[in-house]
Amino acid sequence: MSKQQENKNTLGAQMEFIARITMPDGTVIEKKVSADGGIPSAEEMDLGSVDGFLKSFDKYERAAIKARNEICNEITDSYLKELAKKKKKQNH
């Protein structure tokens, strides 16, 4: 097994969240967050029992919530900065 394949197996699946805000003037704010690892791949999912599935799904859910929170923070921060720039232009 190559190093790349080995790393791929230990990282699990990858989740990406992409958020885009289009302002009324056409300005686009876009952010992307990736959740590397933590998300079980098909081979890592334990479907042998209810407890196994729940533990595997818990890993997925935790990674998804973490990525969702990160993208919300990033897009909100960028949005507020853009609003501040536009407000500053209006006042000058």
C-alpha positions, 0 to 999 in steps of 0.5 A: 500500500502506498503512503497516499493510500495509507493516509487516505484510509486513516483520514476517512472521508472528507466533507466540504461546506461551501457558503456563498452570499451575493450582495444586492450590488453583485458582490459575492462572498464565498467561503469553503471549509473542509472536514478532513478525517473523522468521517467514516468511509464505507469500509469504516462504517460498522453496520454489524450492530445498532451500537456499531452503527450509532458509534460510526454515525456519531463520528460523522455527525460530530465532524459535520457539526464542526464543519458547519460551525466553522463555515458559519463563523467564516461566512459571517465574519466575511459578511460583516467585514464587507458590510463595514467596508460598504458602510465606510464608503458610504460615510466618505 
